[in-house]
């Protein structure tokens, strides 16, 4: 089975559709389109024919382009890569990264498909599909899309996320595991997947989550908790790694707490509260003191003057005034 690899070097568990299934889906679509074209042509010809043969010919040509190009583009855009033929044979058009196609992808596929399928009776499309490793025709290549099979063995047995299992439970079980064996490119792939998982197709998202979760579990050396969705497992592992990095940064890389600048004597108010070091880029604990030095809870000194900070500086020599006043 040919593998589909995204630009992030993530292997998707998708099986590209081959020429036989694609050809049958195209024939199915063409039969439906031609039937609709003939029905509309009869209705329009009876209305436009009294205007003259030239007008009837122009209307028929416009109707042909609308049915053979406009309708497939609209159907694939609204159905996110499906048509009646593809739906009947379990196929779907997706982007190269596994996401659903948009209008521009469908437009390029429809425009190029009119030339390589209809104008050449499908010979160019068949040749391109046979040469391509993923069975792509020229319209797929120019649009950055490919046709994949949706009806795969075991694809319908995907486990749904368990509502009662939270990501924090999984993160607690990962506290004693070694995450240093997971390479940085794999962490990058996990972060990119978690950031855009909601944009992917459900089956594509499940396939990517399973692949990444298996890779991470193999690196960690411990199987993931049972009954947990792969995406929740990845989120828990990423949160645990972020927590550890924040702890190491606070212990070694954060700015040390400065000494209290002013502390009243015993019995004359509360002592100063030193601020805890906060990791760079992290978040302070809820209700904790803000970063950036010590915080005194006693307020200003009596008399309205702020307390002196640090040793007193020696006074410099008196400045001789020359009476010169700079211009305003």
C-alpha positions in Angstrom: 0.0 0.0 0.0 1.4 3.4 -1.0 1.9 5.7 1.9 0.8 9.4 2.0 3.4 11.6 3.7 2.6 15.2 4.6 4.9 18.2 4.3 5.6 17.8 8.1 7.0 14.3 7.4 4.0 12.7 9.0 2.9 9.4 7.5 -0.9 9.3 7.0 -2.7 6.0 7.1 -4.5 6.7 3.8 -4.7 4.4 0.9 -4.7 6.2 -2.5 -7.4 5.1 -4.9 -6.3 3.2 -8.0 -7.3 3.5 -11.6 -10.1 0.9 -11.7 -12.1 2.3 -8.8 -11.5 5.9 -10.0 -12.6 5.0 -13.6 -15.8 3.4 -12.4 -16.6 6.5 -10.2 -16.0 8.8 -13.2 -18.2 6.7 -15.4 -20.9 6.8 -12.8 -20.7 10.6 -12.5 -20.7 11.0 -16.3 -23.8 8.9 -16.7 -25.6 11.1 -14.1 -24.3 14.3 -15.7 -25.2 13.4 -19.2 -28.7 12.3 -18.1 -29.2 15.7 -16.5 -27.8 17.5 -19.5 -30.1 15.8 -21.9 -33.1 16.6 -19.7 -32.2 20.2 -19.4 -31.3 20.4 -23.1 -34.7 19.3 -24.1 -36.4 21.9 -21.9 -34.2 24.7 -23.0 -34.2 23.9 -26.7 -38.0 24.0 -26.7 -37.8 27.5 -25.2 -34.8 29.0 -27.1 -35.3 27.4 -30.5 -37.8 30.0 -31.7 -35.1 32.6 -31.2 -32.9 31.1 -33.9 -30.4 28.3 -34.4 -27.4 30.5 -33.3 -29.0 31.3 -30.0 -30.0 27.7 -29.5 -26.4 26.6 -30.2 -24.9 29.1 -27.8 -27.3 28.1 -25.0 -26.5 24.4 -25.6 -22.8 25.0 -25.5 -23.1 27.0 -22.3 -25.3 24.4 -20.8 -22.7 21.7 -21.6 -19.9 23.6 -19.9 -22.1 24.3 -16.9 -23.1 20.6 -16.5 -19.7 19.0 -17.2 -17.5 21.6 -15.3 -19.6 23.8 -13.1 -21.7 21.0 -11.5 -18.8 18.7 -10.5 -16.9 21.7 -9.1 -19.9 22.8 -7.0 -20.6 19.3 -5.8 -17.0 18.6 -4.7 -16.8 21.9 -3.0 -20.0 21.6 -1.0 -19.5 17.9 -0.2 -15.7 18.4 0.6 -14.4 16.1 -2.0 -17.3 13.7 -2.7 -19.5 13.1 -5.7 -22.2 10.5 -6.4 -19.6 8.2 -8.1 -17.1 8.6 -5.3 -19.7 8.1 -2.7 -20.9 4.9 -4.4 -17.3 3.5 -4.5 -16.1 4.8 -1.2 -13.7 7.4 -2.5 -12.9 11.0 -1.5 -10.8 13.9 -2.7 -8.4 15.3 -0.1 -5.5 17.7 0.0 -2.0 16.5 0.0 -1.8 17.0 3.7 -5.0 15.0 4.3 -7.3 18.0 4.8 -10.6 18.6 3.0 -10.4 20.4 -0.4 -11.8 23.8 -1.0 -13.2 25.7 -4.0 -9.8 26.3 -5.7 -8.9 22.7 -5.5 -12.2 21.6 -7.1 -12.0 24.3 -9.7 -8.5 23.2 -10.9 -9.5 19.6 -10.9 -12.7 20.3 -12.9 -11.0 22.6 -15.5 -8.1 20.2 -16.1 -10.4 17.2 -16.0 -12.5 18.6 -18.8 -9.3 18.5 -21.0 -7.8 15.2 -19.9 -11.0 13.2 -19.4 -13.6 14.5 -21.8 -11.5 16.1 -24.6 -9.1 13.1 -24.8 -11.7 10.4 -23.9 -9.8 9.7 -20.7 -6.6 8.5 -22.3 -4.4 11.3 -20.7 -6.0 10.7 -17.3 -5.5 7.0 -17.5 -1.8 7.3 -18.5 -1.1 9.8 -15.7 -2.8 7.7 -13.1 -0.8 4.6 -14.2 2.5 6.5 -14.1 1.8 8.2 -10.7 2.8 6.3 -7.6 -0.4 7.5 -5.9 -2.7 7.1 -8.9 -3.0 10.9 -9.4 -4.1 12.4 -12.7 -2.9 15.8 -14.0 -5.8 17.6 -12.3 -4.9 16.2 -8.9 -1.2 17.2 -9.4 -2.0 20.8 -10.4 -4.6 21.2 -7.6 -2.4 19.6 -4.9 -5.0 16.9 -4.1 -5.4 13.2 -4.4 -8.2 10.7 -4.2 -8.2 8.2 -1.3 -10.2 5.2 -0.3 -12.5 5.8 2.7 -13.8 2.2 3.1 -10.8 0.5 4.7 -10.9 -2.7 6.8 -11.2 -1.7 10.4 -11.7 2.0 9.7 -15.2 2.0 11.1 -14.0 0.5 14.5 -12.3 3.8 15.5 -12.7 4.4 19.2 -14.4 7.6 20.2 -12.9 9.7 22.9 -14.1 8.6 26.3 -15.9 11.5 28.0 -15.0 10.3 31.5 -11.3 10.1 30.8 -9.6 13.5 31.0 -6.2 14.4 29.7 -5.1 15.3 33.2 -5.5 11.6 34.4 -3.2 10.5 31.6 -0.7 13.3 32.5 -0.6 12.0 36.1 0.4 8.6 34.9 3.2 10.1 32.8 4.9 11.8 35.7 7.5 9.0 36.2 8.2 8.2 32.6 11.2 9.3 30.6 10.3 11.7 27.9 13.8 12.5 26.8 13.9 9.7 24.2 11.3 11.5 22.1 13.1 13.4 19.4 12.4 17.1 18.7 11.0 16.5 15.2 8.3 14.2 16.7 7.4 16.8 19.3 7.1 19.3 16.5 4.7 17.0 14.6 2.6 16.4 17.8 2.3 20.2 18.4 1.4 20.8 14.8 -1.2 18.1 14.8 -2.8 19.3 18.1 -2.9 22.8 16.7 -4.8 21.9 13.5 -6.6 18.6 14.4 -10.0 20.4 14.3 -9.4 21.3 10.6 -8.8 17.8 9.4 -11.2 15.2 8.3 -12.4 12.8 11.0 -10.7 9.8 9.6 -7.5 11.6 8.6 -7.3 13.1 12.2 -7.8 9.6 13.7 -5.1 8.1 11.4 -2.6 10.8 12.3 -3.4 10.6 16.0 -2.9 6.8 16.0 0.4 7.1 14.1 1.8 9.8 16.4 0.6 8.2 19.6 2.2 4.9 18.6 5.5 6.6 17.8 5.5 8.5 21.1 4.6 5.4 23.1 7.4 3.5 21.4 9.9 6.2 22.3 8.7 6.4 25.9 8.6 2.7 26.4 5.2 2.4 28.0 1.9 1.7 26.5 -0.8 4.4 26.5 -3.6 4.1 29.1 -6.5 2.0 27.9 -9.7 3.6 26.7 -8.0 6.9 26.0 -8.3 8.7 22.6 -5.0 9.1 20.8 -5.5 12.8 20.6 -6.0 13.0 24.4 -3.0 10.9 24.9 -0.9 13.2 22.8 -2.3 16.3 24.6 -1.4 14.7 27.9 2.2 13.9 26.9 2.7 17.4 25.5 1.3 19.0 28.7 3.6 16.8 30.8 6.6 17.8 28.8 5.7 21.4 29.0 5.3 21.1 32.8 8.7 19.5 33.1 10.4 22.2 31.0 8.7 24.9 33.0 10.0 23.3 36.2 13.5 23.0 35.0 13.5 26.6 33.7 12.2 27.8 37.1 14.9 25.8 39.0 17.9 26.6 36.8 17.1 29.2 34.2 14.8 31.6 35.9 16.0 34.8 37.6 16.8 34.3 41.3 14.7 36.0 43.8 16.1 39.3 45.0 16.6 40.0 48.7 13.9 42.0 50.4 14.8 45.7 49.9 13.2 46.8 53.2 12.1 44.9 56.2 10.7 46.5 59.3 11.8 45.4 62.7 10.1 42.7 64.5 6.8 43.8 65.9 6.4 46.7 63.5 4.4 45.2 60.7 4.6 42.2 58.5 7.8 41.1 56.9 8.5 41.4 53.2 7.3 38.6 51.0 10.0 37.6 48.4 8.6 36.9 44.9 9.0 33.3 43.6 11.0 32.9 40.4 8.9 32.4 37.4 10.0 30.5 34.3 10.5 32.6 31.2 7.5 32.3 29.0 5.5 30.5 31.7 2.6 31.6 33.8 2.6 32.6 37.4 0.6 30.4 39.8 -3.0 31.6 40.4 -3.1 34.0 43.3 0.7 34.2 43.5 2.8 37.4 43.5 3.7 38.9 40.2 7.3 38.4 39.0 9.9 41.1 39.0 11.3 41.3 42.5 10.1 41.3 46.1 6.8 42.7 47.3 6.6 44.3 50.7 3.3 44.0 52.5 4.0 46.9 54.9 3.5 49.9 52.5 5.5 53.1 52.5 7.4 54.4 55.5 5.8 56.8 58.0 5.9 60.3 56.7 5.1 59.5 53.1 8.7 58.9 52.1 9.6 55.6 50.5 12.2 53.5 52.3 15.7 53.7 51.0 16.9 50.8 48.9 20.5 49.7 49.3 23.4 51.6 50.8 23.5 55.3 50.7 25.6 56.7 47.9 28.4 59.2 48.8 27.7 62.7 47.9 29.9 64.0 45.0 31.8 67.3 44.8 29.7 70.4 44.5 28.9 71.4 41.0 30.1 74.9 40.1 27.3 76.9 38.5 28.4 79.2 35.7 25.1 81.0 35.4 24.7 79.8 31.8 21.1 79.0 30.9 20.6 76.9 27.8 18.2 78.2 25.2 14.6 77.0 25.5 
